């Protein structure tokens, strides 16, 4: 028996000398432990801007959250606002405390009110951040038992607005007329349906009416002119206002991307409909010869009429190397469309 024990101990000694049991060749045991047990959440960067909604269907409310650090503590600036087709609410802003959990969950608790009406209350958000999507349940502090689902997308360089446009984009979204569909992927091209929805919602916001009130006031005739869209009041109202036209054969082409010169025509028609005066000013694009004859009058108009709030023209050129061009055949992006709608609202209200 002693001989067996001796042989076994000798084998252990040989294996130990070859270090085949070691998980790390370092002598620092704490270094190995930290790699093994470090909470994954510590590697997750939660700082940034999040856009999305809370609630379901007609009860949806837009949500913009900015998570930042203040004295090495995570904080959040939360802005809630109405969205087309959702719940009618006033905008609100408040500061929250933010807590990261080891299971990748994030808890955001309302704390300090910056802007809020008497009917609203602070909101808590509890959920998980995975693949830049933060979703879970939210509740008003005044109504803690009523849990509302929320889904927010963390903005990245690929999906968020450009740095030059970010402030204006977020301000316009918070104004409450930008459809949820257009509150992400700002670099993508906008189609004809979505642009008309955006512009008509902008007009309704400027006039402080809903679509039915506007149709009655303007005495518009809402008829189904197009075979490729359903009973879309916004598009049909725009058609009766002569803001848009179809392709012929009763086709609207709702999913077709919009060129910049086509957008100029639509915006120009809206300006003419509301009989808005403007001053003639010089404008010069290096690619003016590329503007289609049917759009030249309209490009000129939108390049001359100024938004009194931003002091920018309704549409402006884009930079191409050292030149300013209009790029008439280029597609209009969601980002550009939102910026333009904000200028149109300023023009309509003043």
Secondary structure in CASP SS format (residue, H / E / C, confidence):
PFRMAT SS
TARGET T0000
AUTHOR 0000-0000-0000
METHOD secondary structure of the structure
MODEL  1
X C 1.00
X H 1.00
X H 1.00
X H 1.00
X H 1.00
X H 1.00
X H 1.00
X H 1.00
X H 1.00
X H 1.00
X H 1.00
X H 1.00
X H 1.00
X H 1.00
X H 1.00
X H 1.00
X H 1.00
X C 1.00
X C 1.00
X C 1.00
X C 1.00
X C 1.00
X C 1.00
X C 1.00
X C 1.00
X C 1.00
X C 1.00
X C 1.00
X H 1.00
X H 1.00
X H 1.00
X H 1.00
X H 1.00
X H 1.00
X H 1.00
X H 1.00
X H 1.00
X C 1.00
X C 1.00
X H 1.00
X H 1.00
X H 1.00
X H 1.00
X C 1.00
X C 1.00
X C 1.00
X C 1.00
X E 1.00
X E 1.00
X E 1.00
X E 1.00
X E 1.00
X E 1.00
X E 1.00
X C 1.00
X C 1.00
X H 1.00
X H 1.00
X H 1.00
X C 1.00
X E 1.00
X E 1.00
X E 1.00
X E 1.00
X E 1.00
X E 1.00
X E 1.00
X E 1.00
X E 1.00
X E 1.00
X C 1.00
X C 1.00
X E 1.00
X E 1.00
X E 1.00
X E 1.00
X E 1.00
X E 1.00
X E 1.00
X E 1.00
X E 1.00
X C 1.00
X C 1.00
X C 1.00
X C 1.00
X C 1.00
X C 1.00
X C 1.00
X C 1.00
X C 1.00
X C 1.00
X E 1.00
X E 1.00
X E 1.00
X E 1.00
X E 1.00
X E 1.00
X E 1.00
X E 1.00
X E 1.00
X C 1.00
X C 1.00
X C 1.00
X C 1.00
X E 1.00
X E 1.00
X E 1.00
X E 1.00
X E 1.00
X E 1.00
X E 1.00
X E 1.00
X E 1.00
X E 1.00
X E 1.00
X C 1.00
X C 1.00
X C 1.00
X C 1.00
X C 1.00
X C 1.00
X C 1.00
X E 1.00
X E 1.00
X E 1.00
X E 1.00
X E 1.00
X E 1.00
X E 1.00
X E 1.00
X C 1.00
X C 1.00
X E 1.00
X E 1.00
X E 1.00
X E 1.00
X E 1.00
X E 1.00
X E 1.00
X E 1.00
X H 1.00
X H 1.00
X H 1.00
X C 1.00
X C 1.00
X C 1.00
X C 1.00
X E 1.00
X E 1.00
X E 1.00
X E 1.00
X E 1.00
X E 1.00
X E 1.00
X C 1.00
X C 1.00
X C 1.00
X C 1.00
X C 1.00
X C 1.00
X C 1.00
X C 1.00
X C 1.00
X C 1.00
X C 1.00
X H 1.00
X H 1.00
X H 1.00
X H 1.00
X H 1.00
X H 1.00
X H 1.00
X H 1.00
X H 1.00
X C 1.00
X C 1.00
X C 1.00
X C 1.00
X C 1.00
X H 1.00
X H 1.00
X H 1.00
X C 1.00
X C 1.00
X C 1.00
X C 1.00
X C 1.00
X C 1.00
X E 1.00
X C 1.00
X E 1.00
X H 1.00
X H 1.00
X H 1.00
X H 1.00
X H 1.00
X H 1.00
X H 1.00
X H 1.00
X H 1.00
X H 1.00
X H 1.00
X H 1.00
X H 1.00
X H 1.00
X H 1.00
X H 1.00
X C 1.00
X C 1.00
X C 1.00
X H 1.00
X H 1.00
X H 1.00
X H 1.00
X H 1.00
X H 1.00
X H 1.00
X H 1.00
X C 1.00
X C 1.00
X C 1.00
X C 1.00
X C 1.00
X C 1.00
X C 1.00
X C 1.00
X C 1.00
X C 1.00
X C 1.00
X C 1.00
X C 1.00
X C 1.00
X H 1.00
X H 1.00
X H 1.00
X H 1.00
X H 1.00
X H 1.00
X H 1.00
X H 1.00
X C 1.00
X C 1.00
X C 1.00
X C 1.00
X C 1.00
X C 1.00
X C 1.00
X E 1.00
X C 1.00
X C 1.00
X E 1.00
X C 1.00
X C 1.00
X C 1.00
X C 1.00
X C 1.00
X E 1.00
X C 1.00
X E 1.00
X H 1.00
X H 1.00
X H 1.00
X H 1.00
X H 1.00
X H 1.00
X H 1.00
X H 1.00
X H 1.00
X H 1.00
X H 1.00
X H 1.00
X H 1.00
X H 1.00
X C 1.00
X C 1.00
X C 1.00
X C 1.00
X C 1.00
X C 1.00
X C 1.00
X C 1.00
X C 1.00
X C 1.00
X C 1.00
X C 1.00
X C 1.00
X C 1.00
X H 1.00
X H 1.00
X H 1.00
X C 1.00
X C 1.00
X H 1.00
X H 1.00
X H 1.00
X H 1.00
X H 1.00
X H 1.00
X H 1.00
X H 1.00
X H 1.00
X H 1.00
X C 1.00
X C 1.00
X C 1.00
X E 1.00
X C 1.00
X C 1.00
X C 1.00
X C 1.00
X C 1.00
X C 1.00
X E 1.00
X C 1.00
X C 1.00
X C 1.00
X C 1.00
X E 1.00
X E 1.00
X E 1.00
X C 1.00
X C 1.00
X E 1.00
X E 1.00
X E 1.00
X C 1.00
X C 1.00
X C 1.00
X C 1.00
X C 1.00
X E 1.00
X C 1.00
X E 1.00
X H 1.00
X H 1.00
X H 1.00
X H 1.00
X H 1.00
X H 1.00
X H 1.00
X H 1.00
X H 1.00
X H 1.00
X H 1.00
X H 1.00
X H 1.00
X H 1.00
X H 1.00
X H 1.00
X C 1.00
END
